[in-house]
């Protein structure tokens, strides 16, 4: 049994599975942040208030 096969309690995931899910979560957060920044820039540029 390698270290990558040990369980991460209480989830029951292996270390490799936990890292894979964490990487996907980080990418999803980055994509969401990029879209939200773009939407805020568009809202600021295309609305008459605050100008």
Secondary structure, DSSP 8 states (H G I E B T S, - for coil): --GGGSEETTTTEEHHHHHHHHHHHHHHHHHHHHHHHHHHHHHHHH-STT-
